[in-house]
């Protein structure tokens, strides 16, 4: 089943201006509006969150806005610049999230996420990453995912706060309470429907179509069908300038897996020839299969390093053929290198002189495209005494940073994601506990070593100026060993709560 993400940028014009101005932008708390012309009068065309909080709204006369808010920051509307910037943002989304992305003018982006969510840890993680990155960049965003573009568009603007995931098949129930404007209709149609007593989308569902079409034209029923999934609404994907892409059209639609695999191999050969001529290697490939019913089935694979090995690329793409639903047939196939990097030819090492270095990139590519890139990583040390800050995730084939692991004190083989509170009994300030109770299991401590005192990092925040932890290695009756600590030095309450936590398990 198709899944579509709609991203709504409610204050895109003002966010764009603030990002463009950089340090010269007005403070966030200063109300900012965009003024444009509506026939012979100037009106507010966009307002940021601070201006909306003061009662300013889109469509309000500019003179009224100035009278309501003295000292209002006013900028001139530039719809062309807004549209161009929105397209650039959509291209950024294209490179990172899905092969089918388009700008949804004037204030949104639409993404066909079918089959792409597993590469990001699921739909919830994908939405969280997308909205989170936009928010950190200073762009207010709300997003919703549903079965259709129309449903996702409506939910993003009238239901998401800031994210909403509609279960497959639940579009009708979620759309019913929404206002008529959520159907992307010209303003005159909702106004006319209200005159007839219709107030919500649910009021239209199940009504006879002929009278509505006769009075309001075909647009009303067409938009309703788009939202409910009764009619297809193709997304025309953005294609960046200079994209390396090869296409194949078929006189007769194809659908057999063997046939698709054969033409995937031909497309890979043609693409690798172009990459070789330009001295490039692919880091991300997008296979788009255009069906006869205007739907597009997509396959995206990522590579850990630049690659133009024909066999490897064809194998990775063919592994995903089972995710392609050909429907009544595929009439066009295209393969694009969505991300390419320089790849110089190099001479293979001779096994007579030296043993070739093992190449794990093929294995990493296979695993990453099956379980997602976030699931394949390695750990690298970070210069920090605080255990949870002393390690970070890096790409599996990232360059060695040169930092070494601490070896002056033993560390557990498994560090918990966050310290878990335990119940204990211990003599303060320097004695280990006699017993601990963790996750409902009471354990008697047979042996203990410590304490190892770790101080807070005062340069990160003031709360850590006096904070300390006392760590102990303990062993219970069953021979299991744990890493526990007391928050505080056992004497001064300013150094910590004096509560005990379990932070790691020794193998």
C-alpha positions as CSV (number, residue, x, y, z in Angstrom):
1,X,0.0,0.0,0.0
2,X,1.2,3.5,-0.9
3,X,2.3,5.8,1.9
4,X,2.7,9.6,1.4
5,X,4.2,12.2,3.7
6,X,3.0,15.8,3.6
7,X,5.2,18.5,5.3
8,X,3.5,21.7,6.1
9,X,5.6,24.8,6.7
10,X,3.2,27.3,8.2
11,X,5.6,30.2,8.4
12,X,7.9,29.4,5.5
13,X,8.2,33.0,4.0
14,X,9.3,34.5,7.4
15,X,11.5,31.5,8.2
16,X,13.2,31.8,4.9
17,X,13.9,35.5,5.5
18,X,15.3,34.9,8.9
19,X,17.6,32.2,7.6
20,X,18.7,34.4,4.8
21,X,19.4,37.3,7.0
22,X,21.5,35.2,9.5
23,X,22.9,37.2,12.3
24,X,21.2,40.4,10.9
25,X,17.7,38.9,11.3
26,X,15.4,40.5,13.8
27,X,15.1,38.7,17.2
28,X,12.8,35.7,17.4
29,X,10.5,37.5,19.8
30,X,10.1,40.5,17.4
31,X,6.9,40.0,15.4
32,X,7.6,39.8,11.7
33,X,5.1,39.9,8.8
34,X,5.3,39.8,5.0
35,X,3.3,42.4,3.1
36,X,2.0,41.9,-0.4
37,X,-0.5,43.5,-2.7
38,X,-4.1,42.2,-3.2
39,X,-5.5,44.3,-6.1
40,X,-5.2,47.9,-4.9
41,X,-4.5,47.3,-1.2
42,X,-1.6,46.0,0.8
43,X,-2.3,43.0,3.0
44,X,-0.4,40.6,5.3
45,X,0.6,37.5,3.2
46,X,2.6,35.8,6.0
47,X,3.2,36.2,9.7
48,X,5.6,34.4,12.1
49,X,4.6,32.8,15.4
50,X,5.2,36.0,17.4
51,X,3.0,38.0,15.1
52,X,0.2,35.4,15.1
53,X,0.3,35.4,18.9
54,X,-0.5,39.1,18.8
55,X,-3.6,38.6,16.7
56,X,-2.2,39.3,13.2
57,X,-3.5,37.0,10.5
58,X,-2.9,36.4,6.8
59,X,-5.2,38.6,4.7
60,X,-5.4,41.4,7.3
61,X,-4.9,44.9,5.9
62,X,-1.4,46.1,6.5
63,X,-2.6,49.4,8.1
64,X,-4.7,47.5,10.6
65,X,-1.7,45.3,11.5
66,X,0.5,48.4,12.0
67,X,-2.1,49.9,14.2
68,X,-2.5,46.8,16.4
69,X,1.3,46.2,16.8
70,X,3.5,49.3,17.0
71,X,7.1,48.6,15.9
72,X,6.1,45.7,13.7
73,X,8.9,44.4,11.4
74,X,7.6,44.4,7.8
75,X,9.2,42.8,4.8
76,X,8.1,42.8,1.1
77,X,6.6,39.6,-0.3
78,X,8.7,37.7,-2.8
79,X,6.7,34.7,-3.9
80,X,9.3,33.7,-6.6
81,X,12.1,33.5,-4.0
82,X,9.9,31.6,-1.7
83,X,9.1,29.0,-4.4
84,X,12.7,28.7,-5.4
85,X,13.9,28.2,-1.8
86,X,11.1,25.6,-1.3
87,X,12.3,23.7,-4.3
88,X,15.9,23.7,-2.9
89,X,14.6,22.4,0.4
90,X,12.7,19.7,-1.4
91,X,15.9,18.6,-3.2
92,X,17.6,18.4,0.2
93,X,14.7,16.1,1.3
94,X,15.1,14.1,-1.9
95,X,18.8,13.3,-1.2
96,X,18.1,12.2,2.4
97,X,14.7,10.6,2.7
98,X,13.0,9.3,-0.4
99,X,13.5,9.2,-4.2
100,X,10.1,10.8,-4.9
101,X,9.8,14.3,-3.5
102,X,8.0,17.4,-4.9
103,X,7.4,20.9,-3.7
104,X,3.8,21.4,-2.7
105,X,3.4,25.1,-3.3
106,X,3.2,27.5,-1.6
107,X,3.9,26.1,1.8
108,X,4.7,22.4,1.8
109,X,6.6,19.4,0.5
110,X,5.1,16.0,-0.5
111,X,7.1,12.8,-0.2
112,X,6.2,9.3,-1.5
113,X,7.7,7.2,1.4
114,X,6.5,3.8,0.2
115,X,9.2,1.3,1.0
116,X,11.6,4.0,2.3
117,X,10.7,4.1,5.9
118,X,12.5,1.0,7.0
119,X,15.8,2.6,6.0
120,X,15.1,5.3,8.7
121,X,13.9,3.0,11.5
122,X,10.1,3.1,10.7
123,X,7.6,5.8,9.9
124,X,7.7,7.4,13.3
125,X,11.5,7.7,13.3
126,X,11.4,9.0,9.8
127,X,8.9,11.7,10.6
128,X,10.7,12.6,13.8
129,X,14.0,12.9,11.9
130,X,12.5,15.0,9.2
131,X,10.6,17.5,11.4
132,X,13.5,17.6,13.9
133,X,16.1,18.6,11.3
134,X,13.8,21.3,9.9
135,X,13.1,22.7,13.4
136,X,16.8,22.7,14.3
137,X,17.4,24.7,11.0
138,X,14.9,27.3,12.1
139,X,12.0,26.2,9.9
140,X,8.7,25.5,11.7
141,X,7.2,22.3,10.3
142,X,4.3,19.9,10.8
143,X,4.0,16.6,9.0
144,X,1.5,13.7,8.5
145,X,1.7,10.4,6.8
146,X,-1.3,8.7,5.2
147,X,-2.3,6.5,2.3
148,X,-2.8,9.4,-0.2
149,X,-1.4,12.8,-0.9
150,X,-4.8,14.4,-0.3
151,X,-5.2,12.8,3.1
152,X,-1.7,13.6,4.2
153,X,-2.0,17.2,3.0
154,X,-5.2,17.7,5.0
155,X,-3.9,16.0,8.2
156,X,-0.6,17.9,8.1
157,X,-2.5,21.3,8.1
158,X,-5.5,20.5,10.3
159,X,-4.5,17.5,12.4
160,X,-0.7,17.2,13.0
161,X,0.8,18.6,16.2
162,X,3.6,18.4,15.1
163,X,3.3,14.9,13.6
164,X,0.5,12.5,12.8
165,X,0.7,8.9,11.5
166,X,-2.6,7.7,10.0
167,X,-2.9,3.9,10.1
168,X,-3.4,2.3,6.7
169,X,-7.1,2.4,5.7
170,X,-8.0,5.0,8.4
171,X,-8.1,8.0,6.1
172,X,-11.9,8.4,6.0
173,X,-12.3,8.3,9.8
174,X,-9.6,10.9,10.3
175,X,-10.7,13.2,7.4
176,X,-14.4,13.3,8.4
177,X,-14.1,15.9,11.2
178,X,-11.9,18.2,9.2
179,X,-13.1,21.4,7.6
180,X,-13.9,21.6,3.9
181,X,-10.8,23.7,3.2
182,X,-8.7,20.7,3.9
183,X,-9.6,19.3,0.5
184,X,-7.5,21.9,-1.4
185,X,-10.5,23.5,-3.0
186,X,-10.8,27.1,-4.4
187,X,-12.2,29.4,-1.6
188,X,-15.6,29.8,-3.5
189,X,-16.4,26.1,-3.2
190,X,-16.3,25.7,0.6
191,X,-18.3,29.0,0.9
192,X,-21.0,27.6,-1.4
193,X,-21.0,24.3,0.4
194,X,-21.6,26.0,3.8
195,X,-24.6,27.8,2.3
196,X,-26.0,24.3,1.7
197,X,-25.4,23.2,5.2
198,X,-22.1,21.2,4.7
199,X,-19.5,22.0,7.3
200,X,-17.1,19.0,7.4
201,X,-15.6,16.6,5.0
202,X,-17.7,13.8,6.6
203,X,-20.8,15.6,5.5
204,X,-19.8,15.1,1.8
205,X,-18.9,11.4,2.1
206,X,-21.8,9.3,0.8
207,X,-23.6,12.2,-0.8
208,X,-24.9,11.9,-4.4
209,X,-22.2,13.1,-6.8
210,X,-24.3,14.3,-9.7
211,X,-25.9,17.3,-7.9
212,X,-22.6,18.4,-6.4
213,X,-20.8,18.1,-9.7
214,X,-23.6,20.0,-11.5
215,X,-23.4,22.9,-9.0
216,X,-19.6,23.1,-8.2
217,X,-18.0,21.4,-11.2
218,X,-15.7,18.3,-11.2
219,X,-13.1,19.7,-8.9
220,X,-15.0,19.0,-5.7
221,X,-15.5,15.3,-6.3
222,X,-12.0,14.9,-7.8
223,X,-10.4,16.3,-4.7
224,X,-12.6,14.1,-2.4
225,X,-11.6,11.0,-4.4
226,X,-7.9,12.0,-4.2
227,X,-8.1,12.2,-0.4
228,X,-10.0,9.0,0.0
229,X,-7.9,7.0,-2.4
230,X,-10.6,6.4,-4.9
231,X,-8.6,8.1,-7.6
232,X,-4.8,8.2,-8.1
233,X,-2.9,11.4,-7.8
234,X,0.7,10.9,-9.2
235,X,3.6,12.9,-7.7
236,X,5.9,14.3,-10.3
237,X,9.3,13.9,-8.6
238,X,11.9,16.7,-8.6
239,X,15.0,15.9,-10.7
240,X,18.1,18.0,-9.7
241,X,20.1,19.7,-12.4
242,X,23.0,17.5,-13.6
243,X,21.4,14.3,-12.3
244,X,23.0,11.2,-13.8
245,X,20.1,9.2,-15.0
246,X,19.3,6.5,-17.6
247,X,15.8,5.4,-18.8
248,X,14.3,2.5,-20.6
249,X,10.8,2.6,-22.2
250,X,8.9,-0.6,-23.2
251,X,6.6,-1.1,-26.1
252,X,4.7,-3.6,-24.0
253,X,4.5,-3.3,-20.2
254,X,6.6,-5.7,-18.2
255,X,5.9,-7.3,-14.8
256,X,7.8,-10.6,-14.3
257,X,10.6,-10.4,-11.7
258,X,13.0,-12.1,-14.1
259,X,12.3,-9.4,-16.8
260,X,12.7,-6.6,-14.3
261,X,16.0,-8.0,-13.1
262,X,17.3,-8.3,-16.7
263,X,16.6,-4.7,-17.5
264,X,18.0,-3.6,-14.1
265,X,21.3,-5.1,-15.2
266,X,21.1,-3.2,-18.5
267,X,20.4,0.1,-16.7
268,X,23.2,-0.5,-14.3
269,X,25.6,-1.1,-17.2
270,X,24.6,2.1,-18.9
271,X,24.8,4.1,-15.7
272,X,28.2,2.8,-14.7
273,X,29.5,3.7,-18.2
274,X,28.5,7.3,-17.6
275,X,30.0,7.3,-14.1
276,X,33.3,5.9,-15.4
277,X,33.5,8.6,-18.0
278,X,33.0,11.3,-15.3
279,X,35.3,9.7,-12.8
280,X,32.5,9.2,-10.3
281,X,31.1,6.5,-8.1
282,X,27.5,6.1,-6.8
283,X,26.7,6.5,-3.2
284,X,22.9,6.3,-3.6
285,X,20.9,4.8,-6.5
286,X,17.2,5.4,-7.1
287,X,15.2,3.0,-9.4
288,X,11.9,4.3,-10.5
289,X,9.4,2.0,-12.1
290,X,6.5,3.9,-13.8
291,X,3.4,1.7,-14.0
292,X,0.6,2.0,-16.6
293,X,-1.8,3.3,-13.9
294,X,0.4,6.4,-13.2
295,X,1.9,5.0,-10.0
296,X,5.6,4.9,-9.4
297,X,7.3,2.0,-7.6
298,X,10.7,3.0,-6.1
299,X,13.8,1.3,-4.9
300,X,16.5,3.2,-3.1
301,X,19.9,1.7,-2.2
302,X,22.8,3.4,-0.4
303,X,26.5,2.6,-0.6
304,X,29.0,3.0,2.2
305,X,31.7,4.2,-0.3
306,X,31.6,5.4,-3.9
307,X,31.0,2.3,-6.1
308,X,30.6,1.6,-9.9
309,X,31.0,-2.1,-9.7
310,X,28.3,-3.4,-12.1
311,X,27.7,-6.7,-10.4
312,X,27.5,-5.3,-6.9
313,X,25.0,-2.6,-7.9
314,X,22.9,-4.9,-9.9
315,X,22.8,-7.5,-7.1
316,X,21.7,-4.9,-4.5
317,X,19.0,-3.6,-6.7
318,X,17.7,-7.0,-7.6
319,X,17.5,-8.0,-3.9
320,X,14.7,-5.3,-3.7
321,X,12.7,-6.5,-6.7
322,X,10.3,-8.4,-4.4
323,X,9.2,-4.9,-3.0
324,X,8.1,-3.8,-6.4
325,X,4.4,-4.2,-7.2
326,X,4.2,-4.1,-11.0
327,X,0.4,-3.9,-11.0
328,X,-0.8,-4.1,-14.6
329,X,2.7,-3.6,-15.9
330,X,5.7,-1.2,-15.9
331,X,6.1,0.9,-19.0
332,X,9.2,3.0,-18.0
333,X,12.2,2.2,-15.8
334,X,14.7,4.8,-14.8
335,X,17.9,4.5,-12.7
336,X,19.5,7.6,-11.2
337,X,22.6,8.2,-9.2
338,X,21.0,10.5,-6.6
339,X,24.4,10.9,-4.9
340,X,27.7,10.5,-6.6
341,X,31.2,11.2,-5.5
342,X,34.7,11.2,-7.2
343,X,36.1,7.7,-7.6
344,X,39.6,7.5,-9.1
345,X,40.8,4.3,-10.8
346,X,43.4,2.5,-8.8
347,X,45.7,-0.4,-9.4
348,X,44.8,-3.7,-7.7
349,X,47.4,-4.9,-5.1
350,X,49.3,-8.0,-6.1
351,X,49.0,-10.9,-3.8
352,X,52.6,-11.8,-4.6
353,X,53.9,-8.6,-2.9
354,X,51.4,-8.0,-0.1
355,X,48.2,-9.4,1.2
356,X,45.2,-7.4,0.0
357,X,43.4,-5.4,2.6
358,X,40.0,-6.9,3.4
359,X,37.1,-5.0,1.8
360,X,34.0,-5.0,4.0
361,X,32.1,-2.4,2.0
362,X,30.1,-5.1,0.1
363,X,28.9,-6.8,3.3
364,X,28.1,-3.4,4.8
365,X,26.1,-2.4,1.8
366,X,24.1,-5.6,1.8
367,X,23.2,-5.4,5.5
368,X,22.5,-1.6,5.4
369,X,20.0,-2.0,2.6
370,X,18.2,-4.8,4.4
371,X,18.0,-3.4,7.9
372,X,18.6,0.3,7.4
373,X,21.8,2.4,7.6
374,X,21.2,3.4,11.2
375,X,21.5,-0.2,12.3
376,X,25.0,-0.6,10.8
377,X,27.6,1.4,12.7
378,X,30.7,1.2,14.8
379,X,31.6,2.9,18.1
380,X,34.4,5.5,18.4
381,X,35.9,6.9,21.6
382,X,35.2,10.5,22.7
383,X,37.4,12.5,25.0
384,X,35.1,12.5,28.1
385,X,35.3,11.0,31.6
386,X,31.4,10.8,31.8
387,X,30.7,7.2,30.6
388,X,27.6,7.9,28.4
389,X,29.5,10.8,26.7
390,X,32.7,8.8,26.1
391,X,31.4,6.9,23.1
392,X,29.6,7.8,19.9
393,X,28.3,6.1,16.8
394,X,30.1,6.6,13.5
395,X,29.6,5.1,10.0
396,X,30.9,1.6,9.7
397,X,33.7,2.6,7.3
398,X,34.5,6.1,8.8
399,X,38.1,7.1,9.0
400,X,39.9,6.4,12.3
401,X,39.9,9.5,14.4
402,X,43.1,8.5,16.2
403,X,41.5,8.7,19.6
404,X,42.2,5.8,21.9
405,X,39.9,3.9,24.4
406,X,40.6,4.6,28.1
407,X,42.5,1.6,29.7
408,X,43.3,2.9,33.2
409,X,40.1,1.5,34.7
410,X,38.0,-1.5,33.6
411,X,34.8,-0.7,31.7
412,X,31.7,-2.9,31.2
413,X,31.2,-4.7,27.9
414,X,27.6,-3.5,27.9
415,X,26.7,0.1,28.9
416,X,22.9,0.7,29.4
417,X,21.3,3.4,27.3
418,X,20.7,5.4,30.5
419,X,21.5,4.6,34.1
420,X,18.7,2.7,35.8
421,X,17.8,3.4,39.5
422,X,18.4,0.5,42.0
423,X,17.6,-0.1,45.6
424,X,20.6,-0.6,47.9
425,X,21.9,-0.5,51.4
426,X,25.4,0.9,51.9
427,X,27.5,2.7,54.5
428,X,28.3,6.2,53.5
429,X,30.5,7.7,52.2
430,X,32.9,5.2,50.6
431,X,31.5,1.7,51.2
432,X,29.9,-0.4,48.4
433,X,26.4,-1.7,49.0
434,X,25.6,-5.0,50.8
435,X,22.8,-5.8,48.3
436,X,21.1,-4.3,45.3
437,X,17.6,-4.7,43.8
438,X,17.4,-4.2,40.1
439,X,14.4,-4.8,37.9
440,X,12.6,-6.6,40.7
441,X,15.5,-9.0,41.5
442,X,17.4,-8.7,44.8
443,X,21.1,-9.6,44.6
444,X,23.5,-10.1,47.4
445,X,26.9,-8.5,46.8
446,X,29.8,-10.9,47.3
447,X,32.7,-8.8,46.1
448,X,33.2,-5.1,45.2
449,X,35.9,-2.8,44.0
450,X,35.9,1.0,44.2
451,X,35.0,3.7,44.4
452,X,36.2,5.4,41.2
453,X,35.2,9.0,41.3
454,X,34.1,10.8,38.2
455,X,33.5,14.5,38.2
456,X,30.9,16.5,36.2
457,X,32.0,18.5,33.2
458,X,31.6,22.0,34.5
459,X,32.2,23.6,31.1
460,X,29.0,22.0,29.7
461,X,26.5,23.4,32.2
462,X,26.5,25.0,35.6
463,X,24.6,22.1,37.3
464,X,27.8,19.9,36.9
465,X,30.1,22.3,38.7
466,X,29.9,20.3,41.9
467,X,28.4,17.0,40.6
468,X,30.3,13.8,41.2
469,X,29.7,10.0,40.8
470,X,31.3,7.2,42.8
471,X,31.4,4.0,40.7
472,X,31.8,0.5,42.0
473,X,32.3,-2.9,40.3
474,X,30.3,-5.5,42.2
475,X,29.8,-9.3,41.9
476,X,26.7,-11.2,43.1
477,X,26.3,-14.8,44.4
478,X,25.8,-16.1,40.8
479,X,29.0,-14.6,39.6
480,X,27.4,-11.8,37.6
481,X,29.2,-8.5,37.6
482,X,27.7,-5.0,37.4
483,X,28.8,-1.4,37.3
484,X,26.9,0.8,39.7
485,X,27.4,4.3,41.0
486,X,26.1,6.7,43.7
487,X,25.2,10.2,42.6
488,X,27.1,12.4,44.9
489,X,30.1,12.0,47.3
490,X,28.0,10.6,50.1
491,X,28.4,13.7,52.3
492,X,27.4,16.9,50.6
493,X,23.9,17.1,49.1
494,X,25.1,19.7,46.6
495,X,27.2,17.0,44.8
496,X,24.2,14.8,44.0
497,X,21.0,13.1,45.2
498,X,23.0,10.2,46.8
499,X,20.7,7.7,44.9
500,X,22.2,4.6,43.4
501,X,22.1,3.6,39.7
502,X,23.2,0.6,37.6
503,X,25.0,1.7,34.5
504,X,26.6,-1.3,32.9
505,X,27.0,-5.1,32.9
506,X,30.4,-6.9,32.6
507,X,30.5,-9.8,30.2
